[in-house]
Amino acid sequence: MRQIFYSHKILLCLAFSFLVSHISAQEKIQTDRPDQSDGASVISNGKFQLESSIIYARIKDSAGSYISSTLLRYGLFKGFELRATAEQGKNRDLYISETVQGFYPLTIGFKSELLQEKKYTPAISLVGYLQLPFTNHNSKGYYWSPALFLIAEKKIDHLMIDVNVGPKQAAFSNEWSVQFSGDLKYEAGEHLNVFGEYFAQCDSHQPQHNVDFGVQLLVTKSVELHVAAGSSIHYRPHNYFLSIGGGVAF
């Protein structure tokens, strides 16, 4: 029995050492969460990155939504990554259909690097998503709900500027909209970033305008924690949200 105990202990130590060595050897993590704007960076070839948040959203005169939002990224080859997103939780459909920050129940997608940043020009990437329709079936049918966004990113000293724009089909209908976001992220220290963001959606109804603010803490080169809060502006029904989570590269 004692030999079995020590064997398991040795195996756990080896597994832990293997995990730490693989995590600590990574480049400095760059996440697309918690803000709504994706960055232009693409995961390195053969690497994985997991980014996840727990979100509380309150829509006026409606019950609150508690959502688990997760993004998994994989570097397929240089300058190109595969990705999958999932949003599940209490009052999920309300959160997705009534807020701009709500996305899709489950998607597959990609991000492709188009241009690298130069002295006077930004980095440019393209990101696309396709909703898996078995997750959003209703009485009107199934929806693939594609989305495609162009990303421009420019770093000026300690300030990072990200802009996203593109078309998106609604999760539970055939309605299309154009979404836009602009993000300013400031490196307040070697391990601390703060950001502010404006994001909006324009469709056949009144435009939905929103703002959010957040903080990112780089625990190690491969581990990040974040907290963010935001609210709609000049839009009814009014909503606000709070997000907390993290990311890990491995």
N, C-alpha and C positions, 0 to 999 in steps of 0.2 A: 504493500500500500504506500509506503514512504517513497519507494522508487517511482511509483506512478505519479505521486504528488510532485516530486522533483522534476520528472520528465515533462509534465504539463507546465510547470513553472518555467523551465528552459524554453519550451516551445512558445509560450506567451512572450517571453523576453525577446526571442528571436523575431517573432512577428511584429512586436512593437518597434524594435530596432529597424526592421525592414521598412515599416510604414513611415517612421520619422525620417529615415535617410531619403526616401522618395519624396516626401513633402518638403523637407528643408532644402533640397537641391534645386527647387524650382526658381524661375525668374520671379520678380515682384508681381504679385497678383494684380490684375486689372479687371474690375467687375463691371457688368452692365446694370447691376442693382446697387442701391435701392431706387435711384431716380428713374424716370420714365424714358429718358434719352439713352439709347445704346451708344457706346463708344465705338470708335473705328477699329480698335485692336482686335486681333484674331488669335485664338488659342494656338500654341505651337503644335507642330505635327506630333501625333501620337499621345497628346496630353488630354486629361479630363479636367473640367472645372464645374463645381456644383455651387449654385447660388440660390439661397432660399430665404423667404421672409414669412412671418406671421403678420397678417394685416387685420386691423379692426376698422371697419368703415361704417359710418352712420349717415343714412339718408333721411332727410327731414320727413317726419310723419310715418317713417317705416322702421321696421326692426333692424337692428344692427347686423352686419355681416362679419363673420370671423372666417378668414380665408388663409389657407396655406398656398403660397405661390412659389413655385420652384422652376429653376432654369438649369438644365444640364447641357454642357458644351463639350464637344470633342473635336480636336484638331485632326482633320482627315488627311490633309497635306498642307504644304506651305501656303499661307494666305487664304485658306478655306477651312471652315469649320461646320460641322453638323450640330444641330441643337434641338432640344425638345423642351416644351414648357407645359406646366400643369397648374391649374387653379381649382382647388376644391375646398369645400367647407360649408358652413351654415349660411343660407340665403345666397348661395353662389350665383344663381341666375340673376338675381336682383343686382348684385354687385357688378357683374359683367355688363348687364344691359343698361344700367343707370349711371355708371361712372366712366370717365375717360380712362382712368388707370386700370380698370378691369379689362382683361384681354380675352382669352378663350379657355374653355375647360381643359383641352389637351391639343397640342400641336406638335408637328415636326417642322424643321426649318433649316436654314443655312445662313452663314455670313461669309461674304467674299470680299477680300481686300482688292480695291480697284487701283488706288494710287497711294503711295507713301507720302508722308509729310515732307515738304521741302521748306526752304527758308521763307518763301513768300506765299506758299500754297498749303492748303490743309490736307490731311489724310482723308481719303474718301473710301467708303465701303458700302456694300449693298447687303441688306438683310431681308429675308423672306420667310413667310410662315404659311402653313396649310393646316387648317383644323381637321382633326380626325372626326368624321361626322357621327360615329356611333356614340359620342359623348354629348351630343346636343340635339338629339331627336325630339321633335315636338309634333303637334297635330298637323303641321304644314309640311313636314318632311325632314330631310337631312340636309345639312349645310357644310360644305367644304371650307367656306369662308377664308379665302386667301388674303394675305396682307404683304405689302412690299414697301420698304422704307430705304431712302437714300440717307447716308450718314456722312457728315462733314465734321472734322475735328481738328482743332488747332491749339497748340500749346504756346503760350507767351509767358516766359519766365515761370512763375509759380501758378499761373492761371491756365486752366484748361477750358476750352469752349467747345461744346458739342451742339450740333443742330441735326434734327431728324425730320423728314417730311415724306409722306407717301399715302397711297390709298389703302383702305381697309374695309372689308365687308363685315357686317355685323355678325355676331355669333349665332343669333337665333332668327335671322331674317335675310332677305336678299338686298337689304338697303346698304348702300355704300357711303363712305365718308372719307374725308381727307384729314389726317392727323398731323399735327406739327408740335415739336417740342424744342426748346432752347435751354441749355444748361450751362451754368458757370460754376466750375469747381476750383477751389483754392487750396493749395498745399500749405496748410498752416504749420506743418512740421514734418519731420521725417516719417512719422507714423500716423498723422492726422490730416484728413481732408474734410472740408466743409463745402456745401453746395447750396445753390438756390436755382429754381427752375420754373419756367412757365410752360404749360402744355395745354393743347386745345384740340377740339374736334369740330369739324364743320360738315354738316349734312343737310338734309331737307328741312330740319327743324332749326331752332335757334342755336347758334354756336355755343359750345361748352368751353368755358375758360377756367383754368386751374393754376394754382401755384403750390409749390412744396419746397421744403428746406430739410436738410439732413446733415448728418455727421458720419464719417467713416473712420474706423480705427484699424490700422494695420497691425495685428498682433504679431505676426511673423511675415516673411516674404510670401507665404502661401496661405495665410489665414487672415480673413477680414471680418470685422463686425460692423453693423450699421444700425442707425435709427433714423427715421424720417417721419415728417408729418406734413399734411397738406390739406387744401380746401378748395372747393369750387368758388368762383367769383363771378358775379353778374349772371348767375344761372339758377333756374329753379327746375326740379327740387334741389335745394342746397345740400351738399354733402361734404364731409370731412373724413380724414383717415389718419391712422397711425400705423407705422410699419417698423418691425424690429426683426433682425436676422443676421445672416453672415454668409461668407463664401469661403471655399477651400479649393485649392488647385492641387492636383496629384497626378 
